[in-house]
Amino acid sequence: MACLIVPAVQAIATTVASKVIQSKEKDAKTLKIATEYGDFATVKKVPFSKKLNWLSNLLWGGSALLAFEHLWHGEIVPWFPFLTAVNNPSDKAEMLHELSTVGVAMSILVTTIWIGMLVVSHIIEKRALKTQPAL
């Protein structure tokens, strides 16, 4: 019913945090990497604001898909209060239960996937630093 609200609120928070962090970040560190052909390639280290933006994009995409699914099933309507569960007092308890279980679980799952992305990104960056030639 309203499980999309939790990831949407988290998406708003991560978007704001990403913009604030981006405004305070310095230029990204540039790495010079030796390629297998004997020449060098220049790459920039991924700043944390961009990584946080990955989480934001995952959450916004999931929230949009959930909103479409709820709209398709008639659980979201284009008039106030927008959620059909809010009209019936017995449905409010079910909606709050869904928010606290399904919505939170989805947000935790997406955040866990993002953390996995960070680990992979860190491993790739660390490997690039190991192969970096002495200047």
C-alpha positions in Angstrom: 0.0 0.0 0.0 2.5 2.6 1.1 5.8 0.8 1.3 7.2 3.2 -1.3 7.2 6.0 1.2 10.2 4.8 3.2 12.6 4.4 0.2 11.3 7.7 -1.1 12.1 9.5 2.1 15.5 7.9 2.2 16.0 9.0 -1.4 15.2 12.6 -0.5 17.6 12.5 2.4 20.5 10.9 0.3 19.9 13.4 -2.5 20.2 16.3 -0.1 23.2 14.8 1.6 24.9 14.1 -1.8 24.4 17.8 -2.8 25.8 19.1 0.5 28.8 16.7 0.4 29.4 17.6 -3.3 29.6 21.3 -2.5 32.2 20.7 0.2 34.4 18.2 -1.6 37.6 19.1 -3.3 38.7 18.0 -6.7 38.8 14.2 -7.2 42.2 12.6 -6.9 43.8 11.8 -10.3 45.5 8.5 -10.7 48.0 7.6 -13.4 47.8 3.9 -14.2 50.2 1.8 -16.3 48.3 -0.2 -18.9 49.3 -3.6 -20.3 50.6 -1.9 -23.5 53.3 0.0 -21.6 51.7 3.4 -21.7 49.7 5.3 -19.0 46.1 6.1 -18.5 44.7 8.8 -16.3 41.6 8.1 -14.2 40.0 10.0 -11.4 39.1 8.5 -8.1 35.3 8.4 -7.6 34.3 11.0 -5.0 32.0 10.0 -2.1 29.2 12.3 -3.3 29.0 10.4 -6.6 28.9 7.1 -4.7 26.1 8.5 -2.5 24.4 9.6 -5.7 24.4 5.9 -6.7 22.3 5.1 -3.6 20.0 8.0 -4.3 19.4 6.8 -7.9 18.7 3.2 -6.7 16.2 4.5 -4.2 14.5 6.9 -6.6 14.2 4.2 -9.3 12.8 1.7 -6.8 10.3 4.2 -5.5 9.2 5.1 -9.0 8.6 1.5 -9.9 6.7 0.9 -6.6 4.6 4.1 -7.2 3.7 2.8 -10.7 2.8 -0.6 -9.3 0.6 0.9 -6.6 -1.0 3.3 -9.1 -1.7 0.3 -11.4 -3.5 -1.6 -8.5 -5.5 1.5 -7.5 -3.8 2.0 -4.2 -2.7 5.5 -5.2 -5.2 8.0 -6.5 -4.8 11.5 -8.0 -6.9 13.2 -5.3 -6.2 13.9 -1.6 -5.2 12.0 0.5 -3.6 10.1 -2.4 -3.4 6.7 -0.6 -6.7 4.8 -0.5 -5.6 3.2 2.8 -5.9 6.5 4.6 -9.6 6.7 4.0 -10.4 3.7 6.1 -9.3 3.6 9.8 -8.8 -0.2 9.8 -6.5 0.1 6.7 -4.3 2.7 8.5 -3.0 0.1 10.9 -2.2 -2.2 8.0 -0.5 0.6 6.1 1.6 1.5 9.1 2.6 -2.1 9.6 3.5 -2.3 5.9 5.6 0.8 6.2 7.5 -0.5 9.2 8.1 -4.0 7.8 8.2 -4.0 4.0 9.3 -0.4 3.5 12.1 -0.6 6.0 13.2 -4.0 4.7 13.3 -2.7 1.1 15.4 0.4 2.2 17.8 -1.9 4.1 18.1 -4.2 1.1 18.9 -1.4 -1.3 21.4 0.1 1.1 23.1 -3.2 1.5 23.4 -3.6 -2.2 24.9 -0.1 -2.4 27.4 -1.0 0.3 28.4 -4.0 -1.8 28.9 -1.6 -4.7 31.1 0.5 -2.5 33.2 -2.5 -1.6 33.6 -3.5 -5.2 34.5 0.2 -6.1 37.0 0.3 -3.3 38.7 -3.0 -4.4 38.9 -1.6 -8.0 40.4 1.7 -6.8 42.8 -0.1 -4.5 44.0 -2.4 -7.3 44.5 0.7 -9.5 46.7 2.3 -6.7 48.8 -0.9 -6.4 49.5 -0.8 -10.1 50.3 2.9 -10.1 53.9 3.5 -11.2 56.3 5.4 -8.9 56.5 9.0 -10.2 
